Each structure stands twice: as structure tokens, then as C-alpha cells.
Amino acid sequence: MQSVNTRLTSLLGAATPSKLREELLQARASVSDLGNKPLPIGCGFIGWILDSQEEQYKEVVDTAIESGVRAIWVSFGNDLPRWINYIRGSPAYAVHKPLIFAQVTSLEEAIKAVKDWKVDVLVVQGNESGGHGSATAPSTMVLLSEVLAALPKDSAPPVLAAGGIANGTQAAAYLTAGASGAVLGTRFLLTPESPYSDAQKSVLLGATSLQTVRSLAFDDARGTNSWPAGIDGRGIRNKIVGDVETGADAQTLQERFRAAAQAGDPDYLLVWSGQGISLVNDIKPAKVGNI
Ligand SMILES: Cc1cc2nc3c(=O)[nH]c(=O)nc-3n(C[C@H](O)[C@H](O)[C@H](O)COP(=O)(O)O)c2cc1C
């Protein structure tokens, strides 16, 4: 079994090369005895955001590679192979070669990622997962099993399972099923290190799997609905979802969402969450050995 000891950070829309460089320098300085070795974290890039301002994001991607990150994670784009080729063709890649992770949500995409994109690590994300994902993805165990059955046994990259995993028992079950590792997202929202607010953490602490819902309402409300076809997000059901279900138009939705955010109204709080939230009842540090 190959284990990939890499922390992955997510890079969202507002990144600039200088800000990222500064953050990665700080991260490097915080790890003792690292020298010129790869920085043991990764950067995540969302494909449609890269496509939206291609020239700016090429510089951001170059910065991540130049900074020696251990991994680059790509997901949710209509043209991910172009970005993978961009990374591998970057002059900086000749010096630092980050592992390329691709997160996929279907068997078809998994086969392409392995055979055509030649990713270093494949992440298969099932329907239970928190945050963005495919509205029609099978469950994590079914998708993982389909993908493992379809990939060549001798030459496939490590396959990681993502979605609904919140503890070591579940992770062990996925390893038994043939995964090389497990990806946990929602679990890390309930850590002291997480940037979620106390109000968001408090919603998560009291939530169960049944309160989570896949919807585009969250993105409609905050005006970020440019995801590829079929992608929505799983979060805690709130009044945003209720408003969409009762026919609120986009403008009304955005106005209510903005006003509620200003007023600190918990009924409209946006809280991403996977179904595994039922299994998370405490806030604990993200350090190794704690799940
Ligand atoms: C708050 C949050 C933000 C996320 N952001 C990203 C992202 O930027 N890129 C990405 O590929 N996946 C993202 N994901 C999905 C994770 O990569 C992963 O598939 C998911 O968290 C696994 O399911 P779980 O949350 O049930 O553990 C995010 C998930 C959460 C909960």
C-alpha cells in the first residue's frame, strides 16, 4: 500500500501569485529542517476558476510549483488535462515535480484521468462528500469499487476514496476495499485550525447526515454558480435552500443572503458538510493520530 503523506490546501478565486508565494514561504519557514526538500503540503486548483482568468492563474500555478509544494490537486473543470499538461510543461516542473492529484466523480472520468491524463494520484469522490461534487455520483464505496475493478492492477496510480469518511474505522474499511488512502474534508472543519467561524462550527456540531443536502442554492445565493454541468454542493440545509424550493429568483436570493450575512442570521449561514458529519461530535486538532 502506498501512503501519500500530503496535506492539501484549497486555493480559491482570490489568489494572487505574490500572496500565494508569501503564504508558502511562511509554511516553509514553519517546518524545521526542511532545507530544499519539497514543502509537505499541496495546493488545490478548481478547473473552472483557472479557466476564468487563464493568464493570472498560470502565474499562480507556476508560483505553487516554484515554491516546491509536494502536490497539486485539480478538480471540477471542463478542461483539466490542459492544466495538467500546463503544470508538467512549466519550466519550474523540471526542478520541483509535485505529484498531480485529480479528483473525479465518475468511472468514465476516472478512466480518462488514469489512461489519458496520467495523474500521479486519483481521488474518487462519492455522493456523500461535503462541499462541491457531482449531483449524480454513486456512493463513495460503489464508485471506488467500480474504479478499482476497471483499472489495470499492475500500473494504476494510488486511488484515494473521498466522501463521508470521518474516522479511522471508515478509513480502514476503504483501505480493505482496495483504496490506497482516504480523503477527509468535513472532519477538518471541526478543528481549531479550521477557518470556519464559531457559528459555523456550532451548526456542524449539532448536525446529522439527514440535515445535509446537495444543492446549487448555496452557489446561487453567493453568486458563484459557474460550476461545470452536473456539479453542485453538499451543505447543511438552511433557509437558502428553502427559498429556492419555494421559487425565489436569483436576485432575491442574493439580497436575502447578503442581508442575513450582515445581520449574522444563523438561518442563512452557509455551512458545507458531508454526510459523515453524524460521526463528528467534537472539535479536535488536525495533528496526526487524532481522528
Ligand atoms: C469546506 C470544503 C471545501 C472544499 N473545497 C474543495 C476544493 O476547493 N477543491 C476540491 O477538489 N474539493 C473540495 N472539497 C471536497 C473535498 O476535496 C473532498 O472531496 C470532500 O471533502 C470529501 O468528503 P467529506 O467532506 O465528506 O470528507 C471541499 C470540501 C469541503 C467540506
The ligand as a Gaussian input file, in Angstrom:
#p B3LYP/6-31G(d) Opt

LIG

0 1
 C      -15.428000      23.161000       3.033000
 C      -14.998000      22.280000       1.907000
 C      -14.269000      22.843000       0.861000
 C      -13.869000      22.038000      -0.217000
 N      -13.142000      22.605000      -1.234000
 C      -12.721000      21.825000      -2.253000
 C      -11.916000      22.370000      -3.282000
 O      -11.590000      23.552000      -3.283000
 N      -11.494000      21.544000      -4.281000
 C      -11.833000      20.213000      -4.297000
 O      -11.414000      19.497000      -5.202000
 N      -12.622000      19.669000      -3.344000
 C      -13.051000      20.438000      -2.326000
 N      -13.823000      19.883000      -1.343000
 C      -14.181000      18.453000      -1.429000
 C      -13.063000      17.601000      -0.832000
 O      -11.993000      17.559000      -1.745000
 C      -13.494000      16.163000      -0.557000
 O      -13.873000      15.521000      -1.736000
 C      -14.643000      16.071000       0.421000
 O      -14.487000      16.964000       1.483000
 C      -14.736000      14.652000       0.967000
 O      -15.950000      14.484000       1.632000
 P      -16.181000      14.785000       3.192000
 O      -16.308000      16.278000       3.272000
 O      -17.441000      14.081000       3.462000
 O      -14.995000      14.290000       3.936000
 C      -14.222000      20.666000      -0.251000
 C      -14.949000      20.115000       0.813000
 C      -15.333000      20.909000       1.879000
 C      -16.104000      20.266000       3.001000

